[in-house]
Amino acid sequence: MTASDENPRVPEVAIDEMFTDRWSPRGFDDQPLSDEQIRQLFEAARWAPSCFNEQPWRFFYAVSEADRKAYLSALVPRNQLWAKRAPLLLFVLARRAFGQSGRENRHAPFDAGAAWLCLAFQARKMGLYAHAMAGFNQRRAYAVLGVSETEFHIMAAVAVGHKGSADHLPEEMQAIEQPNTRRPLSDLVFEGSVPGEDEVDVLS
Ligand SMILES: Cc1cc2nc3c(=O)[nH]c(=O)nc-3n(C[C@H](O)[C@H](O)[C@H](O)COP(=O)(O)O)c2cc1C
């Protein structure tokens, strides 16, 4: 497989370009998104699959200056540095329990992950980029969003917008402002079960 001019990623096997085309830049343009664009992003996420179709994800988002400032205050400084330019900031939450039974939903983080990725792929279809962040202060995020920690996990923050110049970023961030690569398939995928102990340790 060869890489395109715009995207240096080379898949091992032919796949749809949408998978290698999604990546997480830090250089955002501050061009605002329309209400329609924002709805489209969340609509894509709404169609994600989930255990028992529970749809345990919740999204809180910020576009106004005041809301973005509050959301940014929950991010670690290293993420604030670049995320402050993104016109849309959001948090992805997962509801801890099933609505009907009240039992713990241990699949909720998995489902919320599927939903965020639908949003990220929809963003690329719209010429936008989404960059997820685990680097935020949990306590501050609960306070900013006003949600109950007993009821929700806050899984990640996400910055969304048009890609812009990376010139304003620190040099070390500029140096990594490009699509990265992946481990080989052979490190990640196994047929059957784990071989004998003296063979490959797949978990290392
Ligand atoms: C749950 C999650 C948390 C992440 N946290 C951060 C973060 O705090 N700061 C950051 O700059 N990037 C963060 N990233 C981006 C990852 O570093 C990035 O997705 C990974 O290197 C793969 O690169 P790609 O998204 O460009 O394909 C996070 C991604 C995910 C999915």
The ligand as an SDF file (V2000), in Angstrom:
LIG
                    3D

 31 33  0  0  0  0  0  0  0  0999 V2000
   -9.0010    8.4150   25.4770 C   0  0  0  0  0  0  0  0  0  0  0  0
   -7.9320    9.2560   24.8150 C   0  0  0  0  0  0  0  0  0  0  0  0
   -7.2230   10.1450   25.5710 C   0  0  0  0  0  0  0  0  0  0  0  0
   -6.2660   10.9810   24.9740 C   0  0  0  0  0  0  0  0  0  0  0  0
   -5.6580   11.9560   25.7230 N   0  0  0  0  0  0  0  0  0  0  0  0
   -4.9090   12.8940   25.1150 C   0  0  0  0  0  0  0  0  0  0  0  0
   -4.4530   14.0350   25.8400 C   0  0  0  0  0  0  0  0  0  0  0  0
   -4.7480   14.2180   27.0290 O   0  0  0  0  0  0  0  0  0  0  0  0
   -3.7020   14.9370   25.1700 N   0  0  0  0  0  0  0  0  0  0  0  0
   -3.3770   14.7940   23.8480 C   0  0  0  0  0  0  0  0  0  0  0  0
   -2.7150   15.6680   23.2950 O   0  0  0  0  0  0  0  0  0  0  0  0
   -3.8150   13.7360   23.1300 N   0  0  0  0  0  0  0  0  0  0  0  0
   -4.5750   12.7850   23.7280 C   0  0  0  0  0  0  0  0  0  0  0  0
   -5.0810   11.7290   23.0070 N   0  0  0  0  0  0  0  0  0  0  0  0
   -4.7290   11.5630   21.5980 C   0  0  0  0  0  0  0  0  0  0  0  0
   -3.8640   10.3250   21.4000 C   0  0  0  0  0  0  0  0  0  0  0  0
   -2.5340   10.6020   21.7930 O   0  0  0  0  0  0  0  0  0  0  0  0
   -3.9580    9.8830   19.9250 C   0  0  0  0  0  0  0  0  0  0  0  0
   -5.2770    9.5050   19.6500 O   0  0  0  0  0  0  0  0  0  0  0  0
   -3.0200    8.7140   19.6370 C   0  0  0  0  0  0  0  0  0  0  0  0
   -1.6690    9.1120   19.7160 O   0  0  0  0  0  0  0  0  0  0  0  0
   -3.2650    8.1800   18.2340 C   0  0  0  0  0  0  0  0  0  0  0  0
   -3.0820    9.2040   17.2980 O   0  0  0  0  0  0  0  0  0  0  0  0
   -4.2170    9.6790   16.2870 P   0  0  0  0  0  0  0  0  0  0  0  0
   -5.4630    9.9770   17.0700 O   0  0  0  0  0  0  0  0  0  0  0  0
   -3.6260   10.9190   15.6660 O   0  0  0  0  0  0  0  0  0  0  0  0
   -4.4270    8.5790   15.3090 O   0  0  0  0  0  0  0  0  0  0  0  0
   -6.0030   10.8760   23.5860 C   0  0  0  0  0  0  0  0  0  0  0  0
   -6.7320    9.9480   22.8310 C   0  0  0  0  0  0  0  0  0  0  0  0
   -7.6850    9.1550   23.4180 C   0  0  0  0  0  0  0  0  0  0  0  0
   -8.5050    8.2020   22.5660 C   0  0  0  0  0  0  0  0  0  0  0  0
  1  2  1  0
  2  3  1  0
  2 30  2  0
  3  4  2  0
  4  5  1  0
  4 28  1  0
  5  6  2  0
  6  7  1  0
  6 13  1  0
  7  8  2  0
  7  9  1  0
  9 10  1  0
 10 11  2  0
 10 12  1  0
 12 13  2  0
 13 14  1  0
 14 15  1  0
 14 28  1  0
 15 16  1  0
 16 17  1  0
 16 18  1  0
 18 19  1  0
 18 20  1  0
 20 21  1  0
 20 22  1  0
 22 23  1  0
 23 24  1  0
 24 25  2  0
 24 26  1  0
 24 27  1  0
 28 29  2  0
 29 30  1  0
 30 31  1  0
M  END
$$$$
